[in-house]
């Protein structure tokens, strides 16, 4: 892991296409800005961990259970639009 110190207004680059700027430091919180190509996925670490757990759980679901759930969803009454 690379550890660098940056002050407010400073930044760094990752590769040729990602820029990270330190926008604000307030106590123990840091606000950063990230410039990256649209196709680059940027997620908070806890969101990425939740996604990985959900994907792993979904892959373990039995096919019959998935098919039954899809069947029930197709037969459920449509909710009125608000």
PDB file of N, CA, C and O in Angstrom:
ATOM      1  N   UNK A   1       0.845  -1.170   0.000  1.00  0.00           N
ATOM      2  CA  UNK A   1       0.000   0.000   0.000  1.00  0.00           C
ATOM      3  C   UNK A   1       0.888   1.230   0.000  1.00  0.00           C
ATOM      4  O   UNK A   1       1.842   1.336   0.771  1.00  0.00           O
ATOM      5  N   UNK A   2       0.550   2.156  -0.886  1.00  0.00           N
ATOM      6  CA  UNK A   2       1.252   3.437  -0.940  1.00  0.00           C
ATOM      7  C   UNK A   2       0.561   4.408   0.004  1.00  0.00           C
ATOM      8  O   UNK A   2      -0.659   4.561  -0.055  1.00  0.00           O
ATOM      9  N   UNK A   3       1.306   5.054   0.859  1.00  0.00           N
ATOM     10  CA  UNK A   3       0.753   6.055   1.773  1.00  0.00           C
ATOM     11  C   UNK A   3       1.413   7.385   1.439  1.00  0.00           C
ATOM     12  O   UNK A   3       2.639   7.498   1.440  1.00  0.00           O
ATOM     13  N   UNK A   4       0.586   8.399   1.150  1.00  0.00           N
ATOM     14  CA  UNK A   4       1.118   9.727   0.853  1.00  0.00           C
ATOM     15  C   UNK A   4       0.357  10.763   1.676  1.00  0.00           C
ATOM     16  O   UNK A   4      -0.799  10.550   2.043  1.00  0.00           O
ATOM     17  N   UNK A   5       0.995  11.854   1.952  1.00  0.00           N
ATOM     18  CA  UNK A   5       0.350  12.952   2.680  1.00  0.00           C
ATOM     19  C   UNK A   5       0.015  14.044   1.672  1.00  0.00           C
ATOM     20  O   UNK A   5       0.844  14.400   0.833  1.00  0.00           O
ATOM     21  N   UNK A   6      -1.183  14.567   1.755  1.00  0.00           N
ATOM     22  CA  UNK A   6      -1.635  15.651   0.889  1.00  0.00           C
ATOM     23  C   UNK A   6      -2.361  16.670   1.738  1.00  0.00           C
ATOM     24  O   UNK A   6      -3.017  16.315   2.718  1.00  0.00           O
ATOM     25  N   UNK A   7      -2.249  17.908   1.377  1.00  0.00           N
ATOM     26  CA  UNK A   7      -2.967  18.988   2.058  1.00  0.00           C
ATOM     27  C   UNK A   7      -4.167  19.385   1.200  1.00  0.00           C
ATOM     28  O   UNK A   7      -4.262  19.016   0.030  1.00  0.00           O
ATOM     29  N   UNK A   8      -5.066  20.136   1.800  1.00  0.00           N
ATOM     30  CA  UNK A   8      -6.214  20.661   1.066  1.00  0.00           C
ATOM     31  C   UNK A   8      -5.711  21.421  -0.161  1.00  0.00           C
ATOM     32  O   UNK A   8      -4.778  22.220  -0.071  1.00  0.00           O
ATOM     33  N   UNK A   9      -6.334  21.165  -1.294  1.00  0.00           N
ATOM     34  CA  UNK A   9      -5.928  21.814  -2.542  1.00  0.00           C
ATOM     35  C   UNK A   9      -4.903  21.019  -3.331  1.00  0.00           C
ATOM     36  O   UNK A   9      -4.656  21.319  -4.499  1.00  0.00           O
ATOM     37  N   UNK A  10      -4.307  20.017  -2.720  1.00  0.00           N
ATOM     38  CA  UNK A  10      -3.337  19.170  -3.416  1.00  0.00           C
ATOM     39  C   UNK A  10      -4.045  17.926  -3.941  1.00  0.00           C
ATOM     40  O   UNK A  10      -5.219  17.697  -3.650  1.00  0.00           O
ATOM     41  N   UNK A  11      -3.331  17.138  -4.706  1.00  0.00           N
ATOM     42  CA  UNK A  11      -3.921  15.927  -5.256  1.00  0.00           C
ATOM     43  C   UNK A  11      -2.861  14.966  -5.745  1.00  0.00           C
ATOM     44  O   UNK A  11      -1.670  15.130  -5.479  1.00  0.00           O
ATOM     45  N   UNK A  12      -3.324  13.955  -6.471  1.00  0.00           N
ATOM     46  CA  UNK A  12      -2.423  12.975  -7.062  1.00  0.00           C
ATOM     47  C   UNK A  12      -3.126  12.315  -8.243  1.00  0.00           C
ATOM     48  O   UNK A  12      -4.340  12.446  -8.405  1.00  0.00           O
ATOM     49  N   UNK A  13      -2.362  11.613  -9.058  1.00  0.00           N
ATOM     50  CA  UNK A  13      -2.914  10.922 -10.217  1.00  0.00           C
ATOM     51  C   UNK A  13      -2.681   9.429 -10.076  1.00  0.00           C
ATOM     52  O   UNK A  13      -1.706   8.987  -9.468  1.00  0.00           O
ATOM     53  N   UNK A  14      -3.598   8.661 -10.651  1.00  0.00           N
ATOM     54  CA  UNK A  14      -3.470   7.209 -10.709  1.00  0.00           C
ATOM     55  C   UNK A  14      -3.484   6.843 -12.184  1.00  0.00           C
ATOM     56  O   UNK A  14      -4.478   7.053 -12.879  1.00  0.00           O
ATOM     57  N   UNK A  15      -2.377   6.298 -12.650  1.00  0.00           N
ATOM     58  CA  UNK A  15      -2.273   5.991 -14.071  1.00  0.00           C
ATOM     59  C   UNK A  15      -2.342   7.271 -14.894  1.00  0.00           C
ATOM     60  O   UNK A  15      -1.940   8.343 -14.442  1.00  0.00           O
ATOM     61  N   UNK A  16      -2.862   7.134 -16.118  1.00  0.00           N
ATOM     62  CA  UNK A  16      -2.920   8.287 -17.008  1.00  0.00           C
ATOM     63  C   UNK A  16      -4.282   8.967 -16.999  1.00  0.00           C
ATOM     64  O   UNK A  16      -4.428  10.059 -17.549  1.00  0.00           O
ATOM     65  N   UNK A  17      -5.296   8.332 -16.374  1.00  0.00           N
ATOM     66  CA  UNK A  17      -6.643   8.864 -16.560  1.00  0.00           C
ATOM     67  C   UNK A  17      -7.437   9.138 -15.277  1.00  0.00           C
ATOM     68  O   UNK A  17      -8.605   9.521 -15.356  1.00  0.00           O
ATOM     69  N   UNK A  18      -6.838   8.952 -14.108  1.00  0.00           N
ATOM     70  CA  UNK A  18      -7.571   9.185 -12.862  1.00  0.00           C
ATOM     71  C   UNK A  18      -6.840  10.230 -12.030  1.00  0.00           C
ATOM     72  O   UNK A  18      -5.655  10.089 -11.727  1.00  0.00           O
ATOM     73  N   UNK A  19      -7.582  11.297 -11.661  1.00  0.00           N
ATOM     74  CA  UNK A  19      -7.036  12.351 -10.809  1.00  0.00           C
ATOM     75  C   UNK A  19      -7.831  12.404  -9.516  1.00  0.00           C
ATOM     76  O   UNK A  19      -9.059  12.320  -9.533  1.00  0.00           O
ATOM     77  N   UNK A  20      -7.140  12.541  -8.405  1.00  0.00           N
ATOM     78  CA  UNK A  20      -7.779  12.658  -7.097  1.00  0.00           C
ATOM     79  C   UNK A  20      -7.315  13.968  -6.471  1.00  0.00           C
ATOM     80  O   UNK A  20      -6.117  14.217  -6.336  1.00  0.00           O
ATOM     81  N   UNK A  21      -8.286  14.802  -6.089  1.00  0.00           N
ATOM     82  CA  UNK A  21      -7.980  16.087  -5.457  1.00  0.00           C
ATOM     83  C   UNK A  21      -8.513  16.100  -4.031  1.00  0.00           C
ATOM     84  O   UNK A  21      -9.604  15.591  -3.772  1.00  0.00           O
ATOM     85  N   UNK A  22      -7.754  16.677  -3.107  1.00  0.00           N
ATOM     86  CA  UNK A  22      -8.215  16.866  -1.731  1.00  0.00           C
ATOM     87  C   UNK A  22      -8.954  18.203  -1.710  1.00  0.00           C
ATOM     88  O   UNK A  22      -8.341  19.261  -1.850  1.00  0.00           O
ATOM     89  N   UNK A  23     -10.273  18.146  -1.534  1.00  0.00           N
ATOM     90  CA  UNK A  23     -11.090  19.348  -1.599  1.00  0.00           C
ATOM     91  C   UNK A  23     -11.212  20.047  -0.252  1.00  0.00           C
ATOM     92  O   UNK A  23     -11.185  21.275  -0.179  1.00  0.00           O
ATOM     93  N   UNK A  24     -11.348  19.262   0.814  1.00  0.00           N
ATOM     94  CA  UNK A  24     -11.591  19.862   2.124  1.00  0.00           C
ATOM     95  C   UNK A  24     -11.179  18.891   3.222  1.00  0.00           C
ATOM     96  O   UNK A  24     -11.383  17.682   3.108  1.00  0.00           O
ATOM     97  N   UNK A  25     -10.605  19.427   4.272  1.00  0.00           N
ATOM     98  CA  UNK A  25     -10.274  18.642   5.455  1.00  0.00           C
ATOM     99  C   UNK A  25     -10.960  19.310   6.627  1.00  0.00           C
ATOM    100  O   UNK A  25     -10.756  20.497   6.882  1.00  0.00           O
ATOM    101  N   UNK A  26     -11.780  18.543   7.345  1.00  0.00           N
ATOM    102  CA  UNK A  26     -12.518  19.085   8.492  1.00  0.00           C
ATOM    103  C   UNK A  26     -12.435  18.066   9.623  1.00  0.00           C
ATOM    104  O   UNK A  26     -13.170  17.079   9.638  1.00  0.00           O
ATOM    105  N   UNK A  27     -11.535  18.313  10.567  1.00  0.00           N
ATOM    106  CA  UNK A  27     -11.352  17.367  11.667  1.00  0.00           C
ATOM    107  C   UNK A  27     -10.840  16.037  11.139  1.00  0.00           C
ATOM    108  O   UNK A  27      -9.769  15.965  10.535  1.00  0.00           O
ATOM    109  N   UNK A  28     -11.629  14.969  11.378  1.00  0.00           N
ATOM    110  CA  UNK A  28     -11.197  13.642  10.927  1.00  0.00           C
ATOM    111  C   UNK A  28     -11.877  13.233   9.624  1.00  0.00           C
ATOM    112  O   UNK A  28     -11.843  12.059   9.256  1.00  0.00           O
ATOM    113  N   UNK A  29     -12.495  14.185   8.918  1.00  0.00           N
ATOM    114  CA  UNK A  29     -13.109  13.880   7.629  1.00  0.00           C
ATOM    115  C   UNK A  29     -12.359  14.585   6.512  1.00  0.00           C
ATOM    116  O   UNK A  29     -11.898  15.717   6.655  1.00  0.00           O
ATOM    117  N   UNK A  30     -12.252  13.876   5.396  1.00  0.00           N
ATOM    118  CA  UNK A  30     -11.590  14.422   4.223  1.00  0.00           C
ATOM    119  C   UNK A  30     -12.551  14.308   3.051  1.00  0.00           C
ATOM    120  O   UNK A  30     -13.101  13.236   2.800  1.00  0.00           O
ATOM    121  N   UNK A  31     -12.757  15.395   2.338  1.00  0.00           N
ATOM    122  CA  UNK A  31     -13.606  15.373   1.142  1.00  0.00           C
ATOM    123  C   UNK A  31     -12.671  15.328  -0.062  1.00  0.00           C
ATOM    124  O   UNK A  31     -11.801  16.184  -0.218  1.00  0.00           O
ATOM    125  N   UNK A  32     -12.860  14.329  -0.902  1.00  0.00           N
ATOM    126  CA  UNK A  32     -12.008  14.186  -2.083  1.00  0.00           C
ATOM    127  C   UNK A  32     -12.860  14.286  -3.339  1.00  0.00           C
ATOM    128  O   UNK A  32     -14.054  13.985  -3.327  1.00  0.00           O
ATOM    129  N   UNK A  33     -12.231  14.709  -4.407  1.00  0.00           N
ATOM    130  CA  UNK A  33     -12.856  14.730  -5.723  1.00  0.00           C
ATOM    131  C   UNK A  33     -12.084  13.784  -6.627  1.00  0.00           C
ATOM    132  O   UNK A  33     -10.854  13.743  -6.596  1.00  0.00           O
ATOM    133  N   UNK A  34     -12.820  13.022  -7.436  1.00  0.00           N
ATOM    134  CA  UNK A  34     -12.177  12.042  -8.314  1.00  0.00           C
ATOM    135  C   UNK A  34     -12.607  12.312  -9.746  1.00  0.00           C
ATOM    136  O   UNK A  34     -13.802  12.360 -10.037  1.00  0.00           O
ATOM    137  N   UNK A  35     -11.645  12.488 -10.642  1.00  0.00           N
ATOM    138  CA  UNK A  35     -11.912  12.606 -12.075  1.00  0.00           C
ATOM    139  C   UNK A  35     -11.426  11.313 -12.718  1.00  0.00           C
ATOM    140  O   UNK A  35     -10.249  10.961 -12.646  1.00  0.00           O
ATOM    141  N   UNK A  36     -12.372  10.614 -13.352  1.00  0.00           N
ATOM    142  CA  UNK A  36     -12.032   9.334 -13.988  1.00  0.00           C
ATOM    143  C   UNK A  36     -12.957   9.133 -15.184  1.00  0.00           C
ATOM    144  O   UNK A  36     -14.025   9.741 -15.245  1.00  0.00           O
ATOM    145  N   UNK A  37     -12.564   8.296 -16.127  1.00  0.00           N
ATOM    146  CA  UNK A  37     -13.448   7.995 -17.252  1.00  0.00           C
ATOM    147  C   UNK A  37     -14.771   7.407 -16.765  1.00  0.00           C
ATOM    148  O   UNK A  37     -14.810   6.726 -15.740  1.00  0.00           O
ATOM    149  N   UNK A  38     -15.851   7.668 -17.495  1.00  0.00           N
ATOM    150  CA  UNK A  38     -17.181   7.173 -17.100  1.00  0.00           C
ATOM    151  C   UNK A  38     -17.217   5.665 -16.901  1.00  0.00           C
ATOM    152  O   UNK A  38     -17.945   5.171 -16.040  1.00  0.00           O
ATOM    153  N   UNK A  39     -16.455   4.944 -17.673  1.00  0.00           N
ATOM    154  CA  UNK A  39     -16.497   3.485 -17.582  1.00  0.00           C
ATOM    155  C   UNK A  39     -15.766   2.945 -16.343  1.00  0.00           C
ATOM    156  O   UNK A  39     -15.808   1.743 -16.080  1.00  0.00           O
ATOM    157  N   UNK A  40     -15.108   3.810 -15.593  1.00  0.00           N
ATOM    158  CA  UNK A  40     -14.425   3.408 -14.367  1.00  0.00           C
ATOM    159  C   UNK A  40     -15.418   3.377 -13.210  1.00  0.00           C
ATOM    160  O   UNK A  40     -16.038   4.393 -12.897  1.00  0.00           O
ATOM    161  N   UNK A  41     -15.570   2.219 -12.576  1.00  0.00           N
ATOM    162  CA  UNK A  41     -16.457   2.092 -11.433  1.00  0.00           C
ATOM    163  C   UNK A  41     -15.727   2.552 -10.183  1.00  0.00           C
ATOM    164  O   UNK A  41     -14.614   2.111  -9.897  1.00  0.00           O
ATOM    165  N   UNK A  42     -16.380   3.458  -9.431  1.00  0.00           N
ATOM    166  CA  UNK A  42     -15.807   3.944  -8.185  1.00  0.00           C
ATOM    167  C   UNK A  42     -16.845   3.708  -7.094  1.00  0.00           C
ATOM    168  O   UNK A  42     -17.941   4.266  -7.146  1.00  0.00           O
ATOM    169  N   UNK A  43     -16.501   2.881  -6.104  1.00  0.00           N
ATOM    170  CA  UNK A  43     -17.416   2.556  -5.018  1.00  0.00           C
ATOM    171  C   UNK A  43     -16.720   2.762  -3.680  1.00  0.00           C
ATOM    172  O   UNK A  43     -15.513   2.554  -3.553  1.00  0.00           O
ATOM    173  N   UNK A  44     -17.504   3.176  -2.680  1.00  0.00           N
ATOM    174  CA  UNK A  44     -16.969   3.165  -1.319  1.00  0.00           C
ATOM    175  C   UNK A  44     -16.681   1.713  -0.949  1.00  0.00           C
ATOM    176  O   UNK A  44     -17.368   0.801  -1.409  1.00  0.00           O
ATOM    177  N   UNK A  45     -15.682   1.508  -0.131  1.00  0.00           N
ATOM    178  CA  UNK A  45     -15.226   0.161   0.218  1.00  0.00           C
ATOM    179  C   UNK A  45     -16.343  -0.693   0.808  1.00  0.00           C
ATOM    180  O   UNK A  45     -16.460  -1.867   0.458  1.00  0.00           O
ATOM    181  N   UNK A  46     -17.179  -0.124   1.708  1.00  0.00           N
ATOM    182  CA  UNK A  46     -18.240  -0.905   2.337  1.00  0.00           C
ATOM    183  C   UNK A  46     -19.332  -1.290   1.329  1.00  0.00           C
ATOM    184  O   UNK A  46     -19.961  -2.339   1.467  1.00  0.00           O
ATOM    185  N   UNK A  47     -19.556  -0.447   0.321  1.00  0.00           N
ATOM    186  CA  UNK A  47     -20.540  -0.770  -0.719  1.00  0.00           C
ATOM    187  C   UNK A  47     -20.010  -1.905  -1.586  1.00  0.00           C
ATOM    188  O   UNK A  47     -20.763  -2.811  -1.942  1.00  0.00           O
ATOM    189  N   UNK A  48     -18.742  -1.869  -1.926  1.00  0.00           N
ATOM    190  CA  UNK A  48     -18.138  -2.937  -2.730  1.00  0.00           C
ATOM    191  C   UNK A  48     -18.174  -4.267  -1.978  1.00  0.00           C
ATOM    192  O   UNK A  48     -18.416  -5.312  -2.582  1.00  0.00           O
ATOM    193  N   UNK A  49     -17.934  -4.235  -0.661  1.00  0.00           N
ATOM    194  CA  UNK A  49     -17.974  -5.470   0.133  1.00  0.00           C
ATOM    195  C   UNK A  49     -19.389  -6.041   0.164  1.00  0.00           C
ATOM    196  O   UNK A  49     -19.572  -7.251   0.037  1.00  0.00           O
ATOM    197  N   UNK A  50     -20.396  -5.171   0.331  1.00  0.00           N
ATOM    198  CA  UNK A  50     -21.786  -5.626   0.332  1.00  0.00           C
ATOM    199  C   UNK A  50     -22.155  -6.231  -1.012  1.00  0.00           C
ATOM    200  O   UNK A  50     -22.809  -7.272  -1.069  1.00  0.00           O
ATOM    201  N   UNK A  51     -21.733  -5.576  -2.103  1.00  0.00           N
ATOM    202  CA  UNK A  51     -21.989  -6.096  -3.446  1.00  0.00           C
ATOM    203  C   UNK A  51     -21.384  -7.490  -3.612  1.00  0.00           C
ATOM    204  O   UNK A  51     -22.032  -8.388  -4.149  1.00  0.00           O
ATOM    205  N   UNK A  52     -20.158  -7.670  -3.157  1.00  0.00           N
ATOM    206  CA  UNK A  52     -19.487  -8.961  -3.297  1.00  0.00           C
ATOM    207  C   UNK A  52     -20.221 -10.060  -2.519  1.00  0.00           C
ATOM    208  O   UNK A  52     -20.369 -11.179  -3.011  1.00  0.00           O
ATOM    209  N   UNK A  53     -20.679  -9.737  -1.306  1.00  0.00           N
ATOM    210  CA  UNK A  53     -21.432 -10.710  -0.498  1.00  0.00           C
ATOM    211  C   UNK A  53     -22.745 -11.067  -1.197  1.00  0.00           C
ATOM    212  O   UNK A  53     -23.121 -12.237  -1.264  1.00  0.00           O
ATOM    213  N   UNK A  54     -23.442 -10.050  -1.718  1.00  0.00           N
ATOM    214  CA  UNK A  54     -24.707 -10.297  -2.411  1.00  0.00           C
ATOM    215  C   UNK A  54     -24.512 -11.154  -3.658  1.00  0.00           C
ATOM    216  O   UNK A  54     -25.307 -12.057  -3.918  1.00  0.00           O
ATOM    217  N   UNK A  55     -23.475 -10.881  -4.422  1.00  0.00           N
ATOM    218  CA  UNK A  55     -23.201 -11.682  -5.620  1.00  0.00           C
ATOM    219  C   UNK A  55     -22.884 -13.131  -5.259  1.00  0.00           C
ATOM    220  O   UNK A  55     -23.345 -14.057  -5.927  1.00  0.00           O
ATOM    221  N   UNK A  56     -22.096 -13.324  -4.203  1.00  0.00           N
ATOM    222  CA  UNK A  56     -21.754 -14.679  -3.769  1.00  0.00           C
ATOM    223  C   UNK A  56     -23.009 -15.428  -3.311  1.00  0.00           C
ATOM    224  O   UNK A  56     -23.168 -16.612  -3.607  1.00  0.00           O
ATOM    225  N   UNK A  57     -23.890 -14.744  -2.594  1.00  0.00           N
ATOM    226  CA  UNK A  57     -25.137 -15.367  -2.130  1.00  0.00           C
ATOM    227  C   UNK A  57     -26.022 -15.730  -3.302  1.00  0.00           C
ATOM    228  O   UNK A  57     -26.621 -16.805  -3.325  1.00  0.00           O
ATOM    229  N   UNK A  58     -26.106 -14.841  -4.273  1.00  0.00           N
ATOM    230  CA  UNK A  58     -26.957 -15.092  -5.440  1.00  0.00           C
ATOM    231  C   UNK A  58     -26.467 -16.294  -6.238  1.00  0.00           C
ATOM    232  O   UNK A  58     -27.273 -17.046  -6.785  1.00  0.00           O
ATOM    233  N   UNK A  59     -25.173 -16.477  -6.308  1.00  0.00           N
ATOM    234  CA  UNK A  59     -24.621 -17.604  -7.063  1.00  0.00           C
ATOM    235  C   UNK A  59     -24.873 -18.929  -6.361  1.00  0.00           C
ATOM    236  O   UNK A  59     -24.828 -19.980  -7.001  1.00  0.00           O
ATOM    237  N   UNK A  60     -25.141 -18.901  -5.046  1.00  0.00           N
ATOM    238  CA  UNK A  60     -25.377 -20.136  -4.304  1.00  0.00           C
ATOM    239  C   UNK A  60     -26.854 -20.535  -4.305  1.00  0.00           C
ATOM    240  O   UNK A  60     -27.199 -21.626  -3.852  1.00  0.00           O
ATOM    241  N   UNK A  61     -27.725 -19.664  -4.808  1.00  0.00           N
ATOM    242  CA  UNK A  61     -29.159 -19.968  -4.812  1.00  0.00           C
ATOM    243  C   UNK A  61     -29.441 -21.133  -5.760  1.00  0.00           C
ATOM    244  O   UNK A  61     -28.873 -21.217  -6.849  1.00  0.00           O
ATOM    245  N   UNK A  62     -30.327 -22.028  -5.326  1.00  0.00           N
ATOM    246  CA  UNK A  62     -30.677 -23.170  -6.157  1.00  0.00           C
ATOM    247  C   UNK A  62     -31.529 -22.710  -7.325  1.00  0.00           C
ATOM    248  O   UNK A  62     -32.381 -21.834  -7.178  1.00  0.00           O
ATOM    249  N   UNK A  63     -31.297 -23.296  -8.470  1.00  0.00           N
ATOM    250  CA  UNK A  63     -31.990 -22.884  -9.690  1.00  0.00           C
ATOM    251  C   UNK A  63     -33.500 -23.005  -9.555  1.00  0.00           C
ATOM    252  O   UNK A  63     -34.229 -22.142 -10.043  1.00  0.00           O
ATOM    253  N   UNK A  64     -33.981 -24.048  -8.910  1.00  0.00           N
ATOM    254  CA  UNK A  64     -35.425 -24.246  -8.752  1.00  0.00           C
ATOM    255  C   UNK A  64     -36.044 -23.109  -7.930  1.00  0.00           C
ATOM    256  O   UNK A  64     -37.144 -22.651  -8.238  1.00  0.00           O
ATOM    257  N   UNK A  65     -35.347 -22.656  -6.895  1.00  0.00           N
ATOM    258  CA  UNK A  65     -35.845 -21.571  -6.060  1.00  0.00           C
ATOM    259  C   UNK A  65     -35.899 -20.273  -6.867  1.00  0.00           C
ATOM    260  O   UNK A  65     -36.855 -19.506  -6.755  1.00  0.00           O
ATOM    261  N   UNK A  66     -34.882 -20.037  -7.668  1.00  0.00           N
ATOM    262  CA  UNK A  66     -34.842 -18.843  -8.502  1.00  0.00           C
ATOM    263  C   UNK A  66     -35.993 -18.867  -9.501  1.00  0.00           C
ATOM    264  O   UNK A  66     -36.677 -17.859  -9.677  1.00  0.00           O
ATOM    265  N   UNK A  67     -36.212 -19.991 -10.148  1.00  0.00           N
ATOM    266  CA  UNK A  67     -37.302 -20.115 -11.124  1.00  0.00           C
ATOM    267  C   UNK A  67     -38.661 -19.890 -10.465  1.00  0.00           C
ATOM    268  O   UNK A  67     -39.510 -19.210 -11.040  1.00  0.00           O
ATOM    269  N   UNK A  68     -38.883 -20.437  -9.288  1.00  0.00           N
ATOM    270  CA  UNK A  68     -40.149 -20.259  -8.578  1.00  0.00           C
ATOM    271  C   UNK A  68     -40.358 -18.793  -8.201  1.00  0.00           C
ATOM    272  O   UNK A  68     -41.468 -18.272  -8.311  1.00  0.00           O
ATOM    273  N   UNK A  69     -39.309 -18.143  -7.765  1.00  0.00           N
ATOM    274  CA  UNK A  69     -39.402 -16.728  -7.401  1.00  0.00           C
ATOM    275  C   UNK A  69     -39.728 -15.877  -8.624  1.00  0.00           C
ATOM    276  O   UNK A  69     -40.572 -14.984  -8.546  1.00  0.00           O
ATOM    277  N   UNK A  70     -39.077 -16.140  -9.742  1.00  0.00           N
ATOM    278  CA  UNK A  70     -39.360 -15.405 -10.971  1.00  0.00           C
ATOM    279  C   UNK A  70     -40.801 -15.624 -11.416  1.00  0.00           C
ATOM    280  O   UNK A  70     -41.465 -14.689 -11.865  1.00  0.00           O
ATOM    281  N   UNK A  71     -41.282 -16.853 -11.292  1.00  0.00           N
ATOM    282  CA  UNK A  71     -42.661 -17.171 -11.659  1.00  0.00           C
ATOM    283  C   UNK A  71     -43.640 -16.357 -10.804  1.00  0.00           C
ATOM    284  O   UNK A  71     -44.608 -15.798 -11.320  1.00  0.00           O
ATOM    285  N   UNK A  72     -43.380 -16.297  -9.508  1.00  0.00           N
ATOM    286  CA  UNK A  72     -44.253 -15.536  -8.599  1.00  0.00           C
ATOM    287  C   UNK A  72     -44.221 -14.043  -8.916  1.00  0.00           C
ATOM    288  O   UNK A  72     -45.252 -13.373  -8.866  1.00  0.00           O
ATOM    289  N   UNK A  73     -43.048 -13.528  -9.239  1.00  0.00           N
ATOM    290  CA  UNK A  73     -42.936 -12.108  -9.569  1.00  0.00           C
ATOM    291  C   UNK A  73     -43.717 -11.775 -10.838  1.00  0.00           C
ATOM    292  O   UNK A  73     -44.336 -10.713 -10.918  1.00  0.00           O
ATOM    293  N   UNK A  74     -43.698 -12.656 -11.819  1.00  0.00           N
ATOM    294  CA  UNK A  74     -44.440 -12.425 -13.066  1.00  0.00           C
ATOM    295  C   UNK A  74     -45.937 -12.445 -12.825  1.00  0.00           C
ATOM    296  O   UNK A  74     -46.678 -11.758 -13.528  1.00  0.00           O
ATOM    297  N   UNK A  75     -46.408 -13.223 -11.840  1.00  0.00           N
ATOM    298  CA  UNK A  75     -47.833 -13.344 -11.567  1.00  0.00           C
ATOM    299  C   UNK A  75     -48.337 -12.321 -10.578  1.00  0.00           C
ATOM    300  O   UNK A  75     -49.549 -12.202 -10.395  1.00  0.00           O
ATOM    301  N   UNK A  76     -47.457 -11.576  -9.930  1.00  0.00           N
ATOM    302  CA  UNK A  76     -47.895 -10.620  -8.915  1.00  0.00           C
ATOM    303  C   UNK A  76     -48.670  -9.473  -9.585  1.00  0.00           C
ATOM    304  O   UNK A  76     -48.338  -9.054 -10.694  1.00  0.00           O
ATOM    305  N   UNK A  77     -49.707  -8.974  -8.894  1.00  0.00           N
ATOM    306  CA  UNK A  77     -50.505  -7.891  -9.473  1.00  0.00           C
ATOM    307  C   UNK A  77     -49.664  -6.629  -9.625  1.00  0.00           C
ATOM    308  O   UNK A  77     -48.764  -6.364  -8.828  1.00  0.00           O
ATOM    309  N   UNK A  78     -49.968  -5.868 -10.647  1.00  0.00           N
ATOM    310  CA  UNK A  78     -49.222  -4.634 -10.876  1.00  0.00           C
ATOM    311  C   UNK A  78     -49.661  -3.593  -9.843  1.00  0.00           C
ATOM    312  O   UNK A  78     -50.844  -3.454  -9.531  1.00  0.00           O
ATOM    313  N   UNK A  79     -48.673  -2.874  -9.328  1.00  0.00           N
ATOM    314  CA  UNK A  79     -48.944  -1.821  -8.353  1.00  0.00           C
ATOM    315  C   UNK A  79     -49.339  -0.549  -9.097  1.00  0.00           C
ATOM    316  O   UNK A  79     -48.780  -0.267 -10.156  1.00  0.00           O
ATOM    317  N   UNK A  80     -50.290   0.227  -8.571  1.00  0.00           N
ATOM    318  CA  UNK A  80     -50.657   1.481  -9.232  1.00  0.00           C
ATOM    319  C   UNK A  80     -49.494   2.480  -9.202  1.00  0.00           C
ATOM    320  O   UNK A  80     -48.746   2.572  -8.229  1.00  0.00           O
ATOM    321  N   UNK A  81     -49.377   3.210 -10.289  1.00  0.00           N
ATOM    322  CA  UNK A  81     -48.322   4.227 -10.342  1.00  0.00           C
ATOM    323  C   UNK A  81     -48.763   5.457  -9.569  1.00  0.00           C
ATOM    324  O   UNK A  81     -49.910   5.889  -9.681  1.00  0.00           O
ATOM    325  N   UNK A  82     -47.861   6.015  -8.791  1.00  0.00           N
ATOM    326  CA  UNK A  82     -48.201   7.213  -8.003  1.00  0.00           C
ATOM    327  C   UNK A  82     -47.619   8.450  -8.637  1.00  0.00           C
ATOM    328  O   UNK A  82     -47.798   9.553  -8.119  1.00  0.00           O
TER     329      UNK A  82
END
